[in-house]
């Protein structure tokens, strides 16, 4: 057995299926998927109900925000998509879904590994200032009903050479030890469920998000369709949008589902 195989054991489907004892989630593990988000979306259109949690050991055509590719070596990451159907929640509150998912992902990583991860607006998970994971939310409709497919990817066992950019990292690189992906999945299911319930009940997650997000206070460039705004990130508003103040004192709001933010000089 190679060192990689020692450090990258498969997720046992039976064990994964039993991590939720409430019966709320249906956890499925597949050996390979072109895209867990695409697969979950297609299953919703075909009649799948809320609560599906699809985990892939290998994702061949994964996507990140803004159409970026997300492909990792088999069994090196936790790759999972959740099917949520918050039908009672007004559409104007949906932009908080990816942000609350970031809070849940950060809480799960901290709980299982002890790594004090942060968030970069809107929902990149960072460890030591490097990207550890990302989140992609897609809205899908079926017969007038809308679902949120929430995809999460967390780098677990990659070497530096296997990461797509030097600014990325993995839990193995940060901790120096293999990561129990089943434990991380179990924590993520629990943490996301708790944040999701709070949001559905009308709870305000802004305080919890700002405690983890390091973007406010930084000088940033905000790329928006048709242009760019440079200035200091000063806040995240009640709708989950980043507030940026330019040198001229003007304030601009960015919506989390269309704006990409990088710290100046990054």
C-alpha positions in Angstrom: 0.0 0.0 0.0 1.4 3.4 -0.9 1.7 6.4 1.5 -1.1 8.1 -0.3 -3.4 5.2 0.1 -2.4 5.0 3.8 -3.3 8.7 4.2 -6.4 8.6 2.0 -8.7 5.7 3.1 -12.1 5.6 1.5 -15.2 6.7 3.2 -17.2 3.7 4.1 -20.8 4.2 2.7 -22.4 2.3 5.6 -20.6 4.4 8.2 -21.4 7.6 6.4 -25.1 6.7 6.0 -25.3 6.2 9.8 -23.8 9.5 10.9 -27.2 11.2 11.2 -29.4 9.5 13.7 -32.2 12.0 13.3 -33.4 10.7 10.0 -33.3 14.1 8.6 -30.4 13.6 6.1 -29.8 10.8 3.6 -26.1 10.5 3.2 -24.9 8.7 0.1 -21.3 8.1 -0.9 -20.3 7.4 -4.6 -16.9 6.5 -5.9 -17.0 9.0 -8.7 -19.2 11.9 -9.9 -18.7 14.4 -12.6 -20.2 17.0 -10.2 -22.0 16.4 -7.0 -23.9 19.7 -7.4 -25.0 18.8 -10.9 -26.0 15.3 -9.8 -28.0 16.6 -6.9 -29.7 19.2 -9.0 -30.7 16.6 -11.6 -32.1 14.4 -8.9 -34.2 17.2 -7.5 -35.6 17.9 -10.9 -36.4 14.1 -11.1 -38.3 14.2 -7.8 -35.8 13.9 -5.0 -36.8 15.5 -1.7 -34.9 17.7 0.7 -32.2 16.1 2.8 -30.0 14.4 0.3 -26.3 14.6 1.1 -24.1 13.3 -1.8 -20.5 12.7 -1.1 -18.0 11.8 -3.9 -14.6 10.3 -3.5 -13.6 11.6 -6.9 -15.1 14.5 -8.9 -14.1 14.8 -12.5 -15.8 18.0 -13.5 -16.2 19.9 -10.3 -16.9 23.6 -10.4 -16.2 26.5 -8.0 -17.5 30.0 -8.0 -17.5 32.0 -11.2 -17.0 28.9 -13.3 -13.6 27.9 -11.9 -12.6 24.3 -12.1 -12.5 22.3 -8.9 -10.8 18.9 -9.5 -8.8 17.1 -6.8 -7.0 13.7 -6.5 -9.3 10.8 -5.5 -10.0 10.6 -1.7 -7.9 13.7 -1.0 -10.9 16.0 -0.2 -14.3 16.1 1.4 -16.5 16.8 -1.6 -20.2 17.0 -0.7 -23.5 18.6 -1.8 -26.6 19.2 0.2 -30.1 19.4 -1.1 -32.1 22.1 0.8 -35.6 23.2 0.1 -36.4 26.3 2.2 -39.7 27.0 0.6 -41.0 29.2 3.4 -38.0 31.6 3.2 -38.3 34.7 1.0 -35.9 34.8 -2.0 -34.3 38.0 -0.7 -32.9 36.1 2.3 -31.3 33.3 0.2 -28.0 35.2 -0.3 -27.2 34.2 3.3 -27.3 30.5 2.5 -23.7 30.3 1.2 -22.5 32.6 4.0 -24.1 30.4 6.7 -22.6 27.4 5.0 -19.2 29.0 5.4 -19.8 29.4 9.1 -20.8 25.7 9.3 -17.8 24.6 7.4 -15.4 26.6 9.5 -17.1 25.3 12.7 -16.8 21.7 11.5 -13.1 22.1 10.7 -12.3 23.8 14.0 -14.2 21.1 15.9 -12.6 18.1 14.3 -9.0 19.3 13.7 -8.5 22.2 16.0 -7.3 24.4 13.1 -8.5 28.0 13.7 -9.8 28.6 10.2 -11.2 31.9 9.0 -13.6 33.0 6.2 -12.8 35.3 3.3 -16.0 36.9 2.0 -18.2 35.5 0.8 -17.4 31.9 1.7 -13.8 30.8 1.1 -12.5 28.8 4.1 -8.9 29.8 4.9 -6.2 28.3 7.0 -3.0 30.3 7.7 -4.2 32.7 5.0 -4.4 30.1 2.3 -7.5 28.7 0.7 -8.6 25.4 2.4 -12.1 25.1 0.9 -14.8 26.7 -1.1 -18.6 26.7 -1.4 -20.9 26.8 -4.4 -24.6 27.4 -4.1 -27.0 26.9 -7.0 -30.7 27.5 -7.2 -32.7 24.8 -8.9 -36.4 24.8 -9.7 -39.0 22.1 -10.2 -42.7 22.7 -10.9 -42.6 26.1 -9.2 -40.6 24.8 -6.2 -37.1 26.1 -5.6 -34.2 24.2 -4.0 -30.7 25.2 -3.0 -27.9 22.8 -3.9 -25.0 23.6 -1.6 -21.7 22.2 -2.7 -18.7 22.2 -0.3 -15.1 21.1 -1.0 -12.5 21.0 1.8 -8.9 20.0 1.0 -7.9 17.2 3.3 -4.9 15.2 2.2 -3.3 17.0 -0.8 0.4 17.7 -1.0 1.5 21.2 -2.0 2.3 19.8 -5.5 -1.3 18.6 -5.9 -2.9 21.9 -5.1 -4.0 24.1 -8.0 -2.3 27.3 -6.8 0.4 28.2 -4.3 -2.2 30.1 -2.3 -4.1 26.9 -1.5 -3.5 24.5 1.4 -4.9 21.2 2.9 -5.6 20.0 6.4 -2.7 17.5 6.1 -0.3 20.4 5.3 -1.6 22.5 8.2 -1.7 19.8 10.8 0.9 17.3 9.6 -1.4 14.4 10.2 -4.1 12.5 8.2 -7.7 13.8 8.6 -10.7 11.6 9.5 -13.0 12.6 6.6 -15.9 10.7 8.2 -15.6 12.7 11.4 -15.4 15.9 9.3 -18.5 14.9 7.3 -20.4 14.2 10.5 -19.5 17.5 12.0 -20.4 19.3 8.8 -23.8 17.7 8.6 -24.5 18.7 12.2 -23.2 22.2 12.0 -24.9 23.0 8.7 -28.2 21.6 10.0 -28.0 23.9 13.1 -27.2 27.0 11.1 -29.8 26.2 8.5 -32.5 25.8 11.1 -31.6 29.1 12.7 -31.7 30.8 9.4 -35.1 29.3 8.5 -36.5 30.4 11.8 -35.5 34.0 11.0 -32.3 34.1 13.1 -29.6 36.7 12.4 -26.3 35.0 11.5 -24.4 38.2 10.8 -22.6 38.3 14.1 -21.5 34.7 13.8 -20.3 35.3 10.3 -18.4 38.5 11.1 -16.6 36.7 14.0 -15.0 34.4 11.4 -14.7 36.7 8.3 -11.3 38.5 8.0 -12.3 40.6 4.9 -13.7 43.7 6.7 -10.8 46.0 7.4 -8.7 44.9 4.4 -8.0 46.8 1.2 -9.7 45.0 -1.6 -10.4 45.0 -5.3 -14.0 44.0 -6.1 -14.4 42.6 -9.5 -18.0 43.2 -10.7 -19.6 42.7 -14.1 -18.4 45.6 -16.3 -15.8 47.0 -13.9 -13.9 47.0 -10.7 -14.1 48.9 -7.4 -11.0 49.3 -5.2 -11.2 50.4 -1.6 -11.4 49.2 2.0 -13.9 46.5 3.0 -15.7 48.0 6.0 -18.6 45.7 6.7 -21.0 42.9 5.6 -24.6 44.2 5.6 -27.8 42.6 6.8 -28.3 41.1 3.3 -24.8 39.5 3.3 -23.3 42.0 0.9 -19.8 43.4 1.3 -19.6 47.1 1.9 -16.5 48.7 0.3 -15.5 52.3 0.8 -13.4 53.9 -1.9 -10.7 56.6 -1.3 -13.3 59.1 -2.5 -15.5 58.1 0.4 -18.1 56.3 -1.8 -19.6 53.1 -0.5 -20.4 50.2 -2.8 -22.3 47.0 -2.0 -21.3 43.7 -3.5 -23.7 40.7 -3.7 -22.1 37.5 -2.7 -23.3 35.5 -5.6 -21.8 37.7 -8.3 -18.8 39.4 -6.8 -15.3 38.1 -6.3 -13.0 39.8 -3.8 -9.2 39.5 -3.4 -7.1 41.4 -1.0 -5.0 44.0 -2.7 -1.5 42.6 -3.6 -2.8 39.0 -3.4 
